[in-house]
Amino acid sequence: MTAQLAEKEQEPVTFEIPRMPTLPVPYPQIERDTRRVPISESSRIALDKVIAMVPELRSRAKEIELAKRLPQDIIDRMAEAHCWTMASPEELGLGGGEVDYPYQWRIMEELGRGSPTAGWCVLTSLAAATLSNKMTLDGARRLWKSPSTEIAGTPGTGGKALRVEGGYRLVSGNWAWATNSGHATNFMGGFQVVDHVDEELISFPPRPGLRVTKLPEIRIAYFERSDVTIGSDSWHTLGLRGTHSGTFSVTDVFVPEEMTVPMMGPNIGTTKGPVGIGGHAAVMVGAARWALEYLHVLAGSKDPVTVGGTSGSLRTRPIVQAKIAEIEIRFRAARAQFFDIIHDCWARWLDDPSSITRSDHLLSQMANVYTARICKQTVDEIFEICGTSGLFDGEDLQYIVRDMMTMQAHMSVQTKNYESYGKALTGIDTAIWGIF
């Protein structure tokens, strides 16, 4: 009996990890008016440079898709417009703060209008840049070496590391969805600090009901390209083929302390903008605009014959005329709401950063999902109107359709997210992340 009691006393105490912190979200009131700050000269210059690239991006769609990466000359021209560094710490002088927050999304929109791949590459690199503002400035300087610094990877916990003198030894790590991996200069990946190499990794967010003896320490590491092994045959997809968003791994790599950040730590570097405003739909808005431009040209030149024998160009058909008007105004309304929220948050943040609350995160993320779904609907309906025109390799519409189908699969723009948003709107505590 005594031995049984002693054995019971030695059993480790376990507890369940909460999946995500849930908090109340005040109802986002409908304001009497929204605010907008005039575009800065540096933002206008950067945006104009990107707009000028649109025709060339379209003409090189096949090259980008076959190479599974952006051409180096395109990368360099995007760097001149601060595309890769506009969310980097201002203290580094590499373009952080040069592009006003709303125009970062406009730049991604225009890139998406020329090449959804280019827009998506910037979107994900900016997410990594935003997280890098949690680094010490010494670490940030080691990461951001030039205006062409591009980051691939994911904060997902795919690695395990032992704490050693001066940093961490990444025993192993495997990550997926590494957009930019075909041409990135650096990579990032989430990892768990373990006491021994056989310790089991805990997923982030943790599985429901998972019991542990201690809270895991989760950090994000930034690697040099030479530290990683890229899964060269891991990206065979319907669309966004040029993003090369495949897998990468590391084995027994030392990462200095200053090249890591805590998953949920505070910012150290200065990032100029209300971080947490959802914006994945910006690239999809650009792709939908490309589809609308394609339709407007085709409507005047295509003269399809129907089963009933009617003829005439698409734009002379009453049913097509009505549908085009409906598609156009619905898309413009969604786009206007999306950018209205971003501009208003930016204007209020300039006056008082603390004025941006979880209500703003909720509203912007709802608009992100809604706008994304409207963009997909826009492209779907244009594809139907155009008939066989989008079926063939090399047709602009085929690239747009395949890229749109791939973008709409991202977790951030899924309609399933409405469940969480609906909870918040009806007063139920929920998890609304203010990250990107």
N, C-alpha and C positions, 0 to 999 in steps of 0.2 A: 504493500500500500504506500509506504514511504517513497519507494523508488518510482511508483507511478506519479505521485505528486511532484517529485523532483523533475521528472521528465516533462510534466505538463507546464511547470514553471519556466522551463527552458524554451518552450515553444515561442517563436517570435510573434509579437502582436502585429496583426495586419489591419489595414483600413482601406476603404474604397476611395480611389482617386475621383474627385469630381471631374466630369468630362470637360465642362467649360463653365467659367463663371457666369451666372445669370443674374441680371440686374434689371430693375425697372427702367423703362424708357419713357420719358415724358411725351405726351402726344404732340407731334409736330404741328403747331398751329399754322393755318393759312395766313400768311402775312398780307397786310394791305398793299405793300409794294416790296419789290426786291431791288437789290443794289447792283451796280456794275461800275467797275473802275476802268477808265480809258486804258487802252493797250499802251505799254511802254515801247519806246523806240527799239530797244534791244529785242523785245519779244516780236515786234513787227519784222525786224530784219531776219530773225531766225525763221519765222513762219513763211516769209516770202521765199527764202532759200529752199524750204521744203516743197512749197507749191511749185516752184520751178522744176523740181525733180520728177513730178508726177508723170509727164509723158515718157521719160526715159525708163522709169520704173515699170510702166505698163509694157513697153517694148521689150523689156528683158525678162518678162515673166517666165518664159520657158527656160532660159539660162539659169535663173535662180532656182527653179524647181528641180532641174536635173542635177545641179551642183549641190543641192541641199544646203545652201548657204547664200548669204549676200556677197556679191563681188566686192573685192577690197576697195575699188575706186568709189563704189556707192557708200561703203562704210565710212570712208574718209570724208566724203561730201556731207554725210549726215553728221559727222563729228564737227564740221565747220558750223553747223546750225545748233550745236550743243545737244543733239539728240540723245547721246549716251550719258552725258554728265549733268543734265539740267536739274537732277535731283540730288547731286553730290553735295557734300558740305561746302557752304559758301567760302569757308576759310581757306580752301585749297586753291581758289582762283581758276577753276577749270570749267566754269560755266554754271555752277550752282547759283541760283538766284538771278541768272541772266534772263530766263524765260519765266514770265509771270505764270502762276499756277494754272489759271484757266487755259492759257495758250500752250501748256504742255499737252493738254488733251486735244486742243485744236491741231497741234503738230501730229499727234498720233492719228487723228482723223484724216488729215491730208496724206499722210503716209499710207493709210489704209485705202485711200482713194486711188493711189498709184500702185501699191502692192501690199495686200493684207499681211504678207510675210514680214515686210519691213516694219509695219506698224506694230505687229505682235512682238517682234524682237525688241523694239524700244519699250513697249509696255512692260514686259517681264524684266528687262534690264533695269528699268526705273524702280520696280518693286524691290530688287536687290539693292539698288542705290539708296532707297529710303531706309532699309534696314541697316545699311552701313553707317548711317548717322548715329548709331548707338556705339560705334567704335571710338576709341581714343583718337585724337587727331594724328598722333604718331602712326597708329595703325592705318588710318584713312590715307595718309600720305604714301604708305607702302602699297596700298591697294590702287589708288587713283594716280597712276603714273603719267597719263596723258589724256587729251580729249577723246581719244579712241578707245579708252578702257571700256570693255563690255563684259558684263557678268552673266553667266549662265548658272542654272541650278535651282534649287528649291529649299525652303526652310524645313521641309519635312524631315523627321528624325530617321535617317537611314544609316547613320554611323554610330560607332561606339568608340570611346576614347578613355585612356587612363590619364589621370593628372600627373604630370612630371614637372621637373624644375623648368620654369620659364614658359610653360604652356601645356600642351596636350599631345599625347601620342595617339593618333587616329589608327587604331588597330585594324579596322576595316570599315568600309562604307559603300553603300550602293544606293543610288538615287535615280529617279526617272523624271520625265517632263522637264528636261534641261534645255529649254529654248535658248538659242544662240550657240549651242555647243559646237557647231561647225566652224565658228569664227571667233568665239569668246576669248578674251585675254585672261580671264579669271573665272573661277567657279565658286559657288557657295553650296553648303549642305548642312542641314541640322544634324546634331549628334547628341548622344546621351553620355554623360560622364559616369563611368562604371568603376567598381572596386576591383573587379577581376574580369579577364577576357571572356569567361564563359557566362557572364551575367546576361540575362535576357533583355532585349530591347523592349521598351514600352512605347507603343505608338502614341503619336500626338495628333489630334486629341486622343486620350486613352479610351480603350474599349469600355462600354458600359459594364459595371459590376466588377471591374478589375480590382483585385486587392493586392496591396504591396506592404512592405515593412517600412519603406521610407519614400518620400517624394523624390522623383527623379530630377536631376539637374540637366536641363536641356539648353544647349547653346548652338550657335550658328558659326561655322568656320568659313573663312575665305581662303581659297587655294590658288596657287599659280597653275597655269595650264599644264606645265610640265609635271605637276604632282598627280594628275588624274589620268585614268584610262577611259577613253570615250568608246561607248558602244557603237561601233561603226555600222552595224547592221540592225539598229534598233528603232528605225524610224521609217516605217512603210505605212503611209496613211492616205486617207481620202484627200485631204487638203493641207495647207500650210506646210508643204513639204520642204520649203526652203528654210524653215525655222530650225530644222534638225533638233526637235525637242525630245531626243531619245534619252539614253541612259549614260551614266558615268560612274566610276568607282575609284576608290583609293585603298591602298594597302600599306599599313605601317608608315604613315606620314607624320612628321612632327609639325605642329601648328603653334606658332608663338601666341602667347596670351593676347597680345594686342591685335591679332588677326582673327579674334573670335568676339562674339557679342552674346549676351544673354537673350534668350528667345523673347522675353517680355520686358527687357530693361529700358531705362529712359534714354532719350536722345542726348548725345554730348555735342555732336556737330550741329550746325545751324542749317535746318532745311526750311526754306521759305515757302510755307503753304500749309493749309489745314489738312494735314495727313489724316486719312481715314475716309475720304470722300471717294465712293466707288466710281470706277471709270473704265472698266474693261470694254464697255460698249463703244467707246470712242473709235476704236479700230473698225468695229462693225458698222458704225455710222458711215465711215469713209467708204467701206466696201459697198454699202447700199447706194451711196451717191454714185459710185462708178457704174452700178447696174442701171440706175435711172438715166445716166448719161448715155449708156449703151442703148437703152430702149428708145430714147428720144431720137437718136440717129436712125435706128432700125425702123421705127414707125413710119418714117417718110420714104424708105427705100424698099421695104418688103411688101410684096403683093401676093399673099398666100391665097390659094384656092381652097374653098371649104367643100365639104361633102355635098352641100346643096348647090354648089356651082357659083356662089357669089364671089366677086373679085373686088379689087381696089386695095390701096395701101392700108396698112394697119391704122394709120391715123385718121382715115376716112370712115372707119367702122364705128358706129355709135356705141356698140358694146365695149369696144376698146377705149374710146374717148372717155366714157364714164368711169371705167376701171382705172385708167391712168390718173384721172383727177382724184379719185378716192385714195389711191396708193400714195400720191404725192402729198396731199394735205395731211394724211395720217402720219406719214414719215416725218414731215416737217414739224408737226405738233410734238411728237416724241423727242425729236432732236432739240427743239426749242426748250422744252422742259428740262431736259438733261443738262444743257449748258446754262440755263437760268439758275439752277441749283448750285452749280459749280461756281459761277460768277458771284452769286450772292454770298456764298460761304467765304470766298476769297476776300470780298470787300469787307465783310464783318471781321474776318481774321486779322486784316491789316489794322483795324481799330483796336481789337482786343482778342488775342488768340484764345482766351478762355471762353469766349462767346460761342465757340464751336462745341456742341454737345453731342451726346448719344442720339438725340433727336435728329440732328443733321446727318449723322452717319446712317441712321435708319432711312431717312428720306432719300438720300443720295443713292444708297444701295438698292432701294426699291426702284428708283428711276433707272439705275444701271441694268437691272434685270428686265424691266419693262421695255426700255429702249432697245436692248439686245433682241428681245422677242419680236418687236416691231420691225427691226432690220431684217431678221430672218424671214418674216412674213412678206416683207417688201420684195426680197429677192426671189422667194418662192413664186409669188404672183407674177413677177416680171418673167421668170423662166417659163411659166405657163403661157403667157401672152406671146412670147417669142417663138413658140413651137419648136421646130428642129434646130433653130439657129444656135442653141447653146450645147448641142450634143457633141460637137467635134473638137478634137484636140487642137489647141492653138487659138480657139475662140475665147475672147475676153470673158464672155458670160460663163463659160465652163469653169474657168479659174475662179471667178467670183462665187459661183454656186458651191464648188467644192471647198473653198476656203471658209465660206459662211457656215456650211454644215459642220466643219471642224471647230470653228470658234464657238458656235452655240453649244457645244458639248462641255465647255469649261464649267466647273462647279460654281463659279461666281455669278453666272448668268442663267442658272437653271431655275425653272418655275417652282421647283421644290423649295426654294428659299422663301417663297411667299408664306410658307407655314410659320417660319420664325418671325417674319415681319408682321403677320396677322396676330400672333401672340402679343407682340409688343404694342400693337395698335389697340388691342382690347384689354390692356392692363396686366398681362401676364409677364412675369420676369422672363427675360430671354437673353441669349448671347448675341450681341451685335458688336462685331470686332471693328475697332477704329484703326485699321492698319493701312489699307491702300484703297 
